[in-house]
Amino acid sequence: MPVDDDEARVHCRLDELLDERGMTLARLAELVGVTVVNLSVLKNDRARAIRFSTLTAVCDVLQCDVGDLLVVTPRE
């Protein structure tokens, strides 16, 4: 199975976590220290990579674990 197929299985739950916390993407970007565009790419499942420092910062701000933010969807 090609790697690209597995990449498409990773889903980012950023929208849901932001909604649960009443936070905007712009506010999260400000607190994390990255651009809204970068977080938008992540939020919309278009990211091909994420730095551990960014991932850690997002989880710290949202007070969640990596597994709360990123989930692997079942194979079809």
MIBA-437573 format. One record per atom (N, C-alpha, C, O, CB): residue number from 0; residue in one letter; atom name; x, y, z. Coordinates in Angstrom, 3 decimals, padded with zeros to 6 digits, always signed. Atoms other than C-alpha are relative to their C-alpha. Glycine has a CB too. Layout:
<sites>
+------+-------+-------+----------+----------+----------+
! selo ! vexse ! lumza !       c1 !       c2 !       c3 !
+------+-------+-------+----------+----------+----------+
!  NUM !     A !    CA !        X !        Y !        Z !
...
+------+-------+-------+----------+----------+----------+
</sites>
This chain:
<sites>
+------+-------+-------+----------+----------+----------+
! selo ! vexse ! lumza !       c1 !       c2 !       c3 !
+------+-------+-------+----------+----------+----------+
!    0 !     M !     N ! +000.855 ! -001.183 ! +000.000 !
!    0 !     M !    CA ! +000.000 ! +000.000 ! +000.000 !
!    0 !     M !     C ! +000.895 ! +001.240 ! +000.000 !
!    0 !     M !     O ! +001.813 ! +001.324 ! +000.816 !
!    0 !     M !    CB ! -000.969 ! +000.002 ! +001.235 !
!    1 !     P !     N ! -000.820 ! -001.214 ! +000.056 !
!    1 !     P !    CA ! +001.475 ! +003.410 ! -000.943 !
!    1 !     P !     C ! -000.142 ! +000.841 ! +001.260 !
!    1 !     P !     O ! -001.174 ! +000.813 ! +001.930 !
!    1 !     P !    CB ! -000.377 ! +000.832 ! -001.215 !
!    2 !     V !     N ! -000.009 ! -000.861 ! -001.183 !
!    2 !     V !    CA ! +002.386 ! +005.855 ! +001.809 !
!    2 !     V !     C ! -001.124 ! +001.023 ! -000.063 !
!    2 !     V !     O ! -001.739 ! +001.315 ! +000.963 !
!    2 !     V !    CB ! +001.350 ! +000.711 ! +000.136 !
!    3 !     D !     N ! +001.035 ! -001.026 ! +000.129 !
!    3 !     D !    CA ! -000.058 ! +008.455 ! +000.444 !
!    3 !     D !     C ! -001.349 ! -000.475 ! +000.526 !
!    3 !     D !     O ! -002.109 ! +000.320 ! +001.080 !
!    3 !     D !    CB ! -000.137 ! +000.421 ! -001.451 !
!    4 !     D !     N ! +001.260 ! +000.525 ! -000.500 !
!    4 !     D !    CA ! -002.978 ! +006.165 ! +001.305 !
!    4 !     D !     C ! -000.069 ! +000.099 ! +001.517 !
!    4 !     D !     O ! -001.115 ! +000.432 ! +002.073 !
!    4 !     D !    CB ! -000.186 ! -001.446 ! -000.443 !
!    5 !     D !     N ! -000.017 ! -000.078 ! -001.458 !
!    5 !     D !    CA ! -001.928 ! +006.055 ! +004.945 !
!    5 !     D !     C ! -000.046 ! +001.442 ! +000.490 !
!    5 !     D !     O ! -000.661 ! +001.717 ! +001.520 !
!    5 !     D !    CB ! +001.236 ! -000.691 ! +000.548 !
!    6 !     E !     N ! +000.037 ! -001.404 ! -000.405 !
!    6 !     E !    CA ! -001.375 ! +009.824 ! +005.128 !
!    6 !     E !     C ! -001.430 ! +000.521 ! +000.019 !
!    6 !     E !     O ! -001.783 ! +001.322 ! +000.885 !
!    6 !     E !    CB ! +000.859 ! +000.853 ! -000.940 !
!    7 !     A !     N ! +001.377 ! -000.470 ! +000.084 !
!    7 !     A !    CA ! -005.005 ! +010.374 ! +004.127 !
!    7 !     A !     C ! -000.851 ! -000.529 ! +001.151 !
!    7 !     A !     O ! -001.962 ! -000.045 ! +001.367 !
!    7 !     A !    CB ! -000.610 ! -000.413 ! -001.327 !
!    8 !     R !     N ! +000.759 ! +000.579 ! -001.109 !
!    8 !     R !    CA ! -006.114 ! +008.291 ! +007.119 !
!    8 !     R !     C ! +000.144 ! +000.792 ! +001.290 !
!    8 !     R !     O ! -000.623 ! +000.572 ! +002.228 !
!    8 !     R !    CB ! +000.438 ! -001.419 ! +000.235 !
!    9 !     V !     N ! -000.188 ! -000.795 ! -001.214 !
!    9 !     V !    CA ! -004.825 ! +010.789 ! +009.695 !
!    9 !     V !     C ! -000.951 ! +001.198 ! -000.062 !
!    9 !     V !     O ! -000.933 ! +001.980 ! -001.012 !
!    9 !     V !    CB ! +001.497 ! +000.469 ! +000.152 !
!   10 !     H !     N ! +000.987 ! -001.090 ! -000.069 !
!   10 !     H !    CA ! -007.582 ! +013.193 ! +010.727 !
!   10 !     H !     C ! +000.329 ! +000.899 ! +001.188 !
!   10 !     H !     O ! +000.593 ! +000.416 ! +002.289 !
!   10 !     H !    CB ! -001.456 ! -000.562 ! +000.120 !
!   11 !     C !     N ! -000.240 ! -000.977 ! -001.058 !
!   11 !     C !    CA ! -007.033 ! +016.361 ! +012.742 !
!   11 !     C !     C ! -001.337 ! +000.474 ! +000.558 !
!   11 !     C !     O ! -002.206 ! +000.912 ! -000.196 !
!   11 !     C !    CB ! +000.834 ! +001.202 ! -000.529 !
!   12 !     R !     N ! +001.239 ! -000.391 ! -000.683 !
!   12 !     R !    CA ! -009.771 ! +017.141 ! +015.268 !
!   12 !     R !     C ! +000.058 ! +001.433 ! +000.528 !
!   12 !     R !     O ! -000.648 ! +001.773 ! +001.478 !
!   12 !     R !    CB ! -000.285 ! -000.957 ! +001.149 !
!   13 !     L !     N ! -000.206 ! -001.357 ! -000.504 !
!   13 !     L !    CA ! -008.679 ! +020.763 ! +015.696 !
!   13 !     L !     C ! -001.302 ! +000.793 ! +000.055 !
!   13 !     L !     O ! -001.550 ! +001.495 ! +001.036 !
!   13 !     L !    CB ! +001.010 ! +000.732 ! -000.868 !
!   14 !     D !     N ! +001.286 ! -000.705 ! +000.010 !
!   14 !     D !    CA ! -012.097 ! +022.163 ! +014.714 !
!   14 !     D !     C ! -000.839 ! -000.352 ! +001.222 !
!   14 !     D !     O ! -001.379 ! +000.526 ! +001.895 !
!   14 !     D !    CB ! -000.775 ! -000.329 ! -001.275 !
!   15 !     E !     N ! +000.809 ! +000.467 ! -001.126 !
!   15 !     E !    CA ! -013.847 ! +020.059 ! +017.336 !
!   15 !     E !     C ! +000.562 ! +000.490 ! +001.332 !
!   15 !     E !     O ! -000.189 ! +000.924 ! +002.206 !
!   15 !     E !    CB ! -000.078 ! -001.528 ! -000.002 !
!   16 !     L !     N ! -000.624 ! -000.423 ! -001.256 !
!   16 !     L !    CA ! -011.345 ! +020.902 ! +020.074 !
!   16 !     L !     C ! -000.147 ! +001.504 ! +000.210 !
!   16 !     L !     O ! -000.393 ! +001.955 ! +001.329 !
!   16 !     L !    CB ! +001.483 ! -000.389 ! +000.017 !
!   17 !     L !     N ! +000.187 ! -001.450 ! -000.107 !
!   17 !     L !    CA ! -011.529 ! +024.627 ! +019.327 !
!   17 !     L !     C ! -001.439 ! +000.319 ! +000.393 !
!   17 !     L !     O ! -001.684 ! +001.162 ! +001.255 !
!   17 !     L !    CB ! +000.359 ! +000.698 ! -001.332 !
!   18 !     D !     N ! +001.415 ! -000.228 ! -000.299 !
!   18 !     D !    CA ! -015.323 ! +024.496 ! +019.381 !
!   18 !     D !     C ! -000.314 ! -000.331 ! +001.459 !
!   18 !     D !     O ! -001.018 ! +000.422 ! +002.131 !
!   18 !     D !    CB ! -000.885 ! -000.840 ! -000.934 !
!   19 !     E !     N ! +000.219 ! +000.405 ! -001.389 !
!   19 !     E !    CA ! -015.339 ! +022.645 ! +022.711 !
!   19 !     E !     C ! +000.542 ! +001.026 ! +000.992 !
!   19 !     E !     O ! +000.014 ! +001.181 ! +002.093 !
!   19 !     E !    CB ! +000.646 ! -001.350 ! +000.257 !
!   20 !     R !     N ! -000.646 ! -000.948 ! -000.901 !
!   20 !     R !    CA ! -013.081 ! +025.323 ! +024.193 !
!   20 !     R !     C ! -000.414 ! +001.451 ! -000.263 !
!   20 !     R !     O ! +000.041 ! +002.367 ! +000.423 !
!   20 !     R !    CB ! +001.498 ! -000.128 ! -000.119 !
!   21 !     G !     N ! +000.452 ! -001.349 ! +000.331 !
!   21 !     G !    CA ! -014.806 ! +028.323 ! +022.608 !
!   21 !     G !     C ! +001.139 ! +000.891 ! -000.466 !
!   21 !     G !     O ! +001.166 ! +002.084 ! -000.162 !
!   21 !     G !    CB ! -000.677 ! +000.627 ! +001.195 !
!   22 !     M !     N ! -001.191 ! -000.733 ! +000.439 !
!   22 !     M !    CA ! -011.548 ! +029.378 ! +020.974 !
!   22 !     M !     C ! +000.010 ! +000.093 ! -001.521 !
!   22 !     M !     O ! -000.446 ! -000.822 ! -002.207 !
!   22 !     M !    CB ! +001.299 ! -000.688 ! +000.513 !
!   23 !     T !     N ! -000.121 ! -000.158 ! +001.443 !
!   23 !     T !    CA ! -010.902 ! +030.724 ! +017.490 !
!   23 !     T !     C ! +001.361 ! -000.486 ! -000.471 !
!   23 !     T !     O ! +002.307 ! -000.607 ! +000.308 !
!   23 !     T !    CB ! -000.214 ! +001.463 ! -000.406 !
!   24 !     L !     N ! -001.264 ! +000.410 ! +000.597 !
!   24 !     L !    CA ! -008.207 ! +029.556 ! +015.141 !
!   24 !     L !     C ! +001.021 ! +001.132 ! +000.108 !
!   24 !     L !     O ! +002.207 ! +000.889 ! +000.330 !
!   24 !     L !    CB ! -000.202 ! -000.411 ! -001.476 !
!   25 !     A !     N ! -000.896 ! -001.162 ! -000.097 !
!   25 !     A !    CA ! -006.759 ! +033.077 ! +015.189 !
!   25 !     A !     C ! +000.602 ! +000.109 ! +001.401 !
!   25 !     A !     O ! +001.789 ! +000.403 ! +001.547 !
!   25 !     A !    CB ! -000.760 ! +001.299 ! -000.350 !
!   26 !     R !     N ! -000.496 ! -000.071 ! -001.380 !
!   26 !     R !    CA ! -006.468 ! +033.022 ! +018.985 !
!   26 !     R !     C ! +001.002 ! -001.117 ! +000.269 !
!   26 !     R !     O ! +002.029 ! -000.899 ! +000.912 !
!   26 !     R !    CB ! -001.169 ! -000.085 ! +001.003 !
!   27 !     L !     N ! -000.930 ! +001.122 ! -000.176 !
!   27 !     L !    CA ! -004.842 ! +029.587 ! +018.934 !
!   27 !     L !     C ! +001.325 ! +000.312 ! -000.687 !
!   27 !     L !     O ! +002.390 ! +000.068 ! -000.120 !
!   27 !     L !    CB ! -000.604 ! -001.314 ! -000.564 !
!   28 !     A !     N ! -001.218 ! -000.346 ! +000.732 !
!   28 !     A !    CA ! -002.357 ! +030.776 ! +016.315 !
!   28 !     A !     C ! +000.832 ! +000.995 ! +000.790 !
!   28 !     A !     O ! +002.055 ! +000.876 ! +000.865 !
!   28 !     A !    CB ! -000.341 ! +000.574 ! -001.382 !
!   29 !     E !     N ! -000.691 ! -001.012 ! -000.812 !
!   29 !     E !    CA ! -001.499 ! +033.757 ! +018.502 !
!   29 !     E !     C ! +000.688 ! -000.634 ! +001.210 !
!   29 !     E !     O ! +001.841 ! -000.324 ! +001.510 !
!   29 !     E !    CB ! -000.992 ! +001.079 ! +000.467 !
!   30 !     L !     N ! -000.547 ! +000.634 ! -001.202 !
!   30 !     L !    CA ! -000.969 ! +031.613 ! +021.594 !
!   30 !     L !     C ! +001.116 ! -001.000 ! -000.314 !
!   30 !     L !     O ! +002.056 ! -001.157 ! +000.465 !
!   30 !     L !    CB ! -001.109 ! -000.702 ! +000.758 !
!   31 !     V !     N ! -000.994 ! +000.996 ! +000.391 !
!   31 !     V !    CA ! +001.025 ! +028.943 ! +019.736 !
!   31 !     V !     C ! +001.220 ! +000.659 ! -000.640 !
!   31 !     V !     O ! +002.336 ! +000.154 ! -000.524 !
!   31 !     V !    CB ! -000.616 ! -001.015 ! -000.965 !
!   32 !     G !     N ! -001.102 ! -000.687 ! +000.659 !
!   32 !     G !    CA ! +003.128 ! +031.418 ! +017.760 !
!   32 !     G !     C ! +000.230 ! -000.464 ! -001.424 !
!   32 !     G !     O ! +001.360 ! -000.457 ! -001.913 !
!   32 !     G !    CB ! +001.250 ! -000.185 ! +000.787 !
!   33 !     V !     N ! -000.065 ! +000.369 ! +001.413 !
!   33 !     V !    CA ! +002.343 ! +030.180 ! +014.254 !
!   33 !     V !     C ! -001.078 ! +000.779 ! -000.742 !
!   33 !     V !     O ! -001.928 ! +001.422 ! -000.126 !
!   33 !     V !    CB ! -000.182 ! -001.548 ! -000.199 !
!   34 !     T !     N ! +000.985 ! -000.747 ! +000.775 !
!   34 !     T !    CA ! +000.322 ! +031.644 ! +011.418 !
!   34 !     T !     C ! -001.338 ! -000.738 ! -000.044 !
!   34 !     T !     O ! -001.408 ! -001.956 ! +000.120 !
!   34 !     T !    CB ! +000.515 ! +000.244 ! -001.421 !
!   35 !     V !     N ! +001.329 ! +000.579 ! +000.160 !
!   35 !     V !    CA ! -003.390 ! +031.099 ! +010.989 !
!   35 !     V !     C ! -000.004 ! -000.935 ! -001.208 !
!   35 !     V !     O ! -000.650 ! -001.982 ! -001.186 !
!   35 !     V !    CB ! -001.074 ! +001.112 ! -000.160 !
!   36 !     V !     N ! -000.067 ! +000.827 ! +001.210 !
!   36 !     V !    CA ! -002.609 ! +029.715 ! +007.526 !
!   36 !     V !     C ! +000.561 ! -001.383 ! +000.328 !
!   36 !     V !     O ! +000.026 ! -002.392 ! -000.131 !
!   36 !     V !    CB ! +000.867 ! +000.687 ! -001.082 !
!   37 !     N !     N ! -000.586 ! +001.299 ! -000.359 !
!   37 !     N !    CA ! -000.393 ! +026.978 ! +008.999 !
!   37 !     N !     C ! -000.979 ! -000.857 ! +000.794 !
!   37 !     N !     O ! -001.091 ! -002.059 ! +000.553 !
!   37 !     N !    CB ! +001.284 ! +000.200 ! +000.808 !
!   38 !     L !     N ! +000.973 ! +000.767 ! -000.777 !
!   38 !     L !    CA ! -003.047 ! +025.963 ! +011.506 !
!   38 !     L !     C ! -001.198 ! -000.392 ! -000.854 !
!   38 !     L !     O ! -001.785 ! -001.455 ! -000.647 !
!   38 !     L !    CB ! -000.464 ! +000.804 ! +001.216 !
!   39 !     S !     N ! +001.104 ! +000.306 ! +000.894 !
!   39 !     S !    CA ! -005.715 ! +026.103 ! +008.809 !
!   39 !     S !     C ! +000.319 ! -001.227 ! -000.848 !
!   39 !     S !     O ! -000.549 ! -002.070 ! -001.071 !
!   39 !     S !    CB ! -000.314 ! +001.201 ! -000.895 !
!   40 !     V !     N ! -000.433 ! +001.173 ! +000.771 !
!   40 !     V !    CA ! -003.730 ! +023.598 ! +006.718 !
!   40 !     V !     C ! -000.134 ! -001.250 ! +000.862 !
!   40 !     V !     O ! -000.594 ! -002.289 ! +000.387 !
!   40 !     V !    CB ! +001.470 ! +000.166 ! -000.497 !
!   41 !     L !     N ! +000.117 ! +001.130 ! -000.919 !
!   41 !     L !    CA ! -003.585 ! +021.316 ! +009.750 !
!   41 !     L !     C ! -001.469 ! -000.337 ! +000.246 !
!   41 !     L !     O ! -001.871 ! -001.498 ! +000.170 !
!   41 !     L !    CB ! +000.711 ! +000.310 ! +001.334 !
!   42 !     K !     N ! +001.420 ! +000.170 ! -000.323 !
!   42 !     K !    CA ! -007.253 ! +021.818 ! +010.608 !
!   42 !     K !     C ! -000.779 ! -000.651 ! -001.135 !
!   42 !     K !     O ! -001.703 ! -001.429 ! -000.897 !
!   42 !     K !    CB ! -000.620 ! +001.341 ! +000.334 !
!   43 !     N !     N ! +000.718 ! +000.509 ! +001.170 !
!   43 !     N !    CA ! -008.376 ! +020.977 ! +007.083 !
!   43 !     N !     C ! +000.598 ! -001.289 ! -000.570 !
!   43 !     N !     O ! +000.326 ! -001.666 ! -001.710 !
!   43 !     N !    CB ! -000.020 ! +001.055 ! -001.072 !
!   44 !     D !     N ! -000.607 ! +001.288 ! +000.386 !
!   44 !     D !    CA ! -006.359 ! +017.739 ! +006.939 !
!   44 !     D !     C ! +000.823 ! +000.086 ! -001.281 !
!   44 !     D !     O ! +000.868 ! -000.869 ! -002.057 !
!   44 !     D !    CB ! -001.083 ! -001.046 ! -000.176 !
!   45 !     R !     N ! -000.858 ! -000.149 ! +001.178 !
!   45 !     R !    CA ! -004.030 ! +019.108 ! +004.258 !
!   45 !     R !     C ! +001.483 ! -000.016 ! +000.363 !
!   45 !     R !     O ! +002.337 ! +000.032 ! -000.522 !
!   45 !     R !    CB ! -000.336 ! +001.294 ! -000.729 !
!   46 !     A !     N ! -001.399 ! -000.002 ! -000.437 !
!   46 !     A !    CA ! -000.840 ! +019.028 ! +006.340 !
!   46 !     A !     C ! +000.651 ! -001.333 ! -000.342 !
!   46 !     A !     O ! +000.055 ! -002.395 ! -000.162 !
!   46 !     A !    CB ! +000.103 ! +000.278 ! +001.520 !
!   47 !     R !     N ! -000.754 ! +001.217 ! +000.304 !
!   47 !     R !    CA ! +001.785 ! +016.548 ! +005.206 !
!   47 !     R !     C ! +001.015 ! -000.276 ! +001.110 !
!   47 !     R !     O ! +001.593 ! -001.360 ! +001.181 !
!   47 !     R !    CB ! +000.717 ! +000.126 ! -001.370 !
!   48 !     A !     N ! -000.937 ! +000.147 ! -001.117 !
!   48 !     A !    CA ! +003.944 ! +017.118 ! +008.294 !
!   48 !     A !     C ! -000.322 ! +001.072 ! +001.039 !
!   48 !     A !     O ! -000.956 ! +002.083 ! +000.736 !
!   48 !     A !    CB ! +001.494 ! +000.116 ! -000.484 !
!   49 !     I !     N ! +000.128 ! -000.993 ! -001.058 !
!   49 !     I !    CA ! +003.939 ! +018.941 ! +011.614 !
!   49 !     I !     C ! +001.230 ! -000.119 ! +000.894 !
!   49 !     I !     O ! +001.668 ! -001.223 ! +001.216 !
!   49 !     I !    CB ! -001.329 ! -000.198 ! +000.821 !
!   50 !     R !     N ! -001.150 ! +000.011 ! -000.906 !
!   50 !     R !    CA ! +006.863 ! +019.935 ! +013.805 !
!   50 !     R !     C ! -000.464 ! -000.419 ! +001.388 !
!   50 !     R !     O ! -001.553 ! -000.056 ! +001.833 !
!   50 !     R !    CB ! +000.692 ! +001.397 ! +000.047 !
!   51 !     F !     N ! +000.332 ! +000.411 ! -001.365 !
!   51 !     F !    CA ! +006.902 ! +018.344 ! +017.224 !
!   51 !     F !     C ! -000.196 ! +001.215 ! +000.898 !
!   51 !     F !     O ! -001.051 ! +001.193 ! +001.783 !
!   51 !     F !    CB ! +001.098 ! -000.909 ! +000.573 !
!   52 !     S !     N ! +000.134 ! -001.199 ! -000.833 !
!   52 !     S !    CA ! +007.343 ! +021.810 ! +018.745 !
!   52 !     S !     C ! -001.374 ! +000.641 ! -000.195 !
!   52 !     S !     O ! -001.979 ! +001.118 ! +000.765 !
!   52 !     S !    CB ! +001.114 ! +001.016 ! -000.332 !
!   53 !     T !     N ! +001.333 ! -000.551 ! +000.271 !
!   53 !     T !    CA ! +004.148 ! +023.014 ! +017.049 !
!   53 !     T !     C ! -001.072 ! -000.901 ! +000.587 !
!   53 !     T !     O ! -002.018 ! -000.419 ! +001.210 !
!   53 !     T !    CB ! -000.223 ! +000.176 ! -001.515 !
!   54 !     L !     N ! +000.955 ! +000.963 ! -000.537 !
!   54 !     L !    CA ! +002.261 ! +019.855 ! +017.981 !
!   54 !     L !     C ! -000.082 ! +000.104 ! +001.521 !
!   54 !     L !     O ! -001.170 ! +000.100 ! +002.095 !
!   54 !     L !    CB ! +000.389 ! -001.423 ! -000.413 !
!   55 !     T !     N ! -000.044 ! -000.133 ! -001.456 !
!   55 !     T !    CA ! +003.369 ! +020.184 ! +021.591 !
!   55 !     T !     C ! -000.649 ! +001.301 ! +000.458 !
!   55 !     T !     O ! -001.401 ! +001.314 ! +001.433 !
!   55 !     T !    CB ! +001.444 ! -000.065 ! +000.495 !
!   56 !     A !     N ! +000.571 ! -001.303 ! -000.362 !
!   56 !     A !    CA ! +002.437 ! +023.874 ! +021.711 !
!   56 !     A !     C ! -001.518 ! -000.005 ! -000.156 !
!   56 !     A !     O ! -002.228 ! +000.517 ! +000.704 !
!   56 !     A !    CB ! +000.616 ! +001.115 ! -000.863 !
!   57 !     V !     N ! +001.449 ! +000.074 ! +000.211 !
!   57 !     V !    CA ! -001.034 ! +023.217 ! +020.264 !
!   57 !     V !     C ! -000.634 ! -000.813 ! +001.123 !
!   57 !     V !     O ! -001.650 ! -000.404 ! +001.685 !
!   57 !     V !    CB ! -000.332 ! -000.628 ! -001.388 !
!   58 !     C !     N ! +000.537 ! +000.835 ! -001.075 !
!   58 !     C !    CA ! -001.621 ! +020.430 ! +022.792 !
!   58 !     C !     C ! +000.069 ! +000.705 ! +001.356 !
!   58 !     C !     O ! -000.845 ! +000.574 ! +002.169 !
!   58 !     C !    CB ! +000.759 ! -001.324 ! +000.065 !
!   59 !     D !     N ! -000.118 ! -000.747 ! -001.258 !
!   59 !     D !    CA ! -000.364 ! +022.620 ! +025.648 !
!   59 !     D !     C ! -001.109 ! +001.045 ! +000.117 !
!   59 !     D !     O ! -001.765 ! +001.149 ! +001.154 !
!   59 !     D !    CB ! +001.381 ! +000.680 ! +000.097 !
!   60 !     V !     N ! +001.011 ! -001.062 ! -000.023 !
!   60 !     V !    CA ! -002.687 ! +025.494 ! +024.729 !
!   60 !     V !     C ! -001.403 ! -000.587 ! +000.135 !
!   60 !     V !     O ! -002.229 ! -000.071 ! +000.888 !
!   60 !     V !    CB ! +000.092 ! +000.860 ! -001.273 !
!   61 !     L !     N ! +001.338 ! +000.605 ! -000.044 !
!   61 !     L !    CA ! -005.691 ! +023.222 ! +024.177 !
!   61 !     L !     C ! -000.175 ! -000.964 ! +001.166 !
!   61 !     L !     O ! -001.262 ! -001.502 ! +001.377 !
!   61 !     L !    CB ! -000.278 ! -000.726 ! -001.295 !
!   62 !     Q !     N ! +000.014 ! +000.914 ! -001.140 !
!   62 !     Q !    CA ! -004.815 ! +021.129 ! +027.234 !
!   62 !     Q !     C ! -000.553 ! -001.370 ! -000.412 !
!   62 !     Q !     O ! -001.520 ! -001.884 ! +000.150 !
!   62 !     Q !    CB ! -000.839 ! +000.592 ! +001.154 !
!   63 !     C !     N ! +000.414 ! +001.306 ! +000.500 !
!   63 !     C !    CA ! -005.114 ! +017.895 ! +025.311 !
!   63 !     C !     C ! +001.232 ! -000.842 ! -000.292 !
!   63 !     C !     O ! +002.360 ! -000.353 ! -000.229 !
!   63 !     C !    CB ! -000.878 ! +000.143 ! -001.267 !
!   64 !     D !     N ! -001.061 ! +000.900 ! +000.407 !
!   64 !     D !    CA ! -003.042 ! +014.900 ! +024.298 !
!   64 !     D !     C ! +000.039 ! -000.073 ! -001.522 !
!   64 !     D !     O ! -000.928 ! +000.286 ! -002.194 !
!   64 !     D !    CB ! -000.200 ! -001.404 ! +000.615 !
!   65 !     V !     N ! -000.145 ! +000.143 ! +001.449 !
!   65 !     V !    CA ! -001.749 ! +014.224 ! +020.798 !
!   65 !     V !     C ! -001.131 ! -000.869 ! -000.561 !
!   65 !     V !     O ! -001.663 ! -000.577 ! -001.631 !
!   65 !     V !    CB ! +001.381 ! -000.614 ! -000.352 !
!   66 !     G !     N ! +001.071 ! +000.895 ! +000.439 !
!   66 !     G !    CA ! -004.312 ! +011.412 ! +020.506 !
!   66 !     G !     C ! -001.375 ! +000.635 ! -000.004 !
!   66 !     G !     O ! -002.288 ! +000.142 ! -000.666 !
!   66 !     G !    CB ! -000.030 ! -001.202 ! +000.867 !
!   67 !     D !     N ! +001.258 ! -000.759 ! +000.047 !
!   67 !     D !    CA ! -007.101 ! +013.900 ! +021.192 !
!   67 !     D !     C ! -000.055 ! +000.849 ! -001.259 !
!   67 !     D !     O ! -001.131 ! +001.107 ! -001.798 !
!   67 !     D !    CB ! -000.152 ! +000.894 ! +001.252 !
!   68 !     L !     N ! -000.106 ! -000.893 ! +001.150 !
!   68 !     L !    CA ! -005.892 ! +016.073 ! +018.320 !
!   68 !     L !     C ! +000.049 ! -000.759 ! -001.313 !
!   68 !     L !     O ! -000.634 ! -000.396 ! -002.270 !
!   68 !     L !    CB ! +001.225 ! +000.868 ! +000.130 !
!   69 !     L !     N ! -000.190 ! +000.766 ! +001.236 !
!   69 !     L !    CA ! -004.851 ! +013.502 ! +015.723 !
!   69 !     L !     C ! -000.511 ! -001.424 ! +000.193 !
!   69 !     L !     O ! -000.149 ! -002.098 ! +001.157 !
!   69 !     L !    CB ! +001.495 ! -000.010 ! -000.422 !
!   70 !     V !     N ! +000.527 ! +001.362 ! -000.051 !
!   70 !     V !    CA ! -006.723 ! +010.272 ! +015.051 !
!   70 !     V !     C ! +000.214 ! -000.667 ! -001.348 !
!   70 !     V !     O ! +000.243 ! -000.001 ! -002.382 !
!   70 !     V !    CB ! -001.506 ! -000.005 ! +000.383 !
!   71 !     V !     N ! -000.156 ! +000.780 ! +001.224 !
!   71 !     V !    CA ! -006.203 ! +007.517 ! +012.497 !
!   71 !     V !     C ! -001.340 ! -000.654 ! -000.298 !
!   71 !     V !     O ! -001.897 ! -001.373 ! +000.532 !
!   71 !     V !    CB ! +001.143 ! -001.072 ! +000.135 !
!   72 !     T !     N ! +001.283 ! +000.582 ! +000.391 !
!   72 !     T !    CA ! -009.332 ! +006.543 ! +010.611 !
!   72 !     T !     C ! +000.199 ! -001.422 ! -000.496 !
!   72 !     T !     O ! +001.264 ! -001.740 ! -001.025 !
!   72 !     T !    CB ! -000.680 ! +000.853 ! -001.085 !
!   73 !     P !     N ! -000.127 ! +001.395 ! +000.451 !
!   73 !     P !    CA ! -009.986 ! +002.878 ! +009.817 !
!   73 !     P !     C ! +000.182 ! -000.089 ! -001.516 !
!   73 !     P !     O ! -000.285 ! +000.771 ! -002.262 !
!   73 !     P !    CB ! -001.234 ! -000.807 ! +000.421 !
!   74 !     R !     N ! -000.131 ! +000.265 ! +001.437 !
!   74 !     R !    CA ! -008.997 ! +001.487 ! +006.432 !
!   74 !     R !     C ! -001.360 ! -000.420 ! -000.546 !
!   74 !     R !     O ! -002.156 ! -001.067 ! +000.135 !
!   74 !     R !    CB ! +001.077 ! -001.103 ! -000.280 !
!   75 !     E !     N ! +001.288 ! +000.385 ! +000.637 !
!   75 !     E !    CA ! -011.878 ! +001.060 ! +004.028 !
!   75 !     E !     C ! +000.115 ! -001.326 ! -000.686 !
!   75 !     E !     O ! -000.857 ! -001.805 ! -001.270 !
!   75 !     E !    CB ! -000.456 ! +001.056 ! -001.011 !
+------+-------+-------+----------+----------+----------+
</sites>
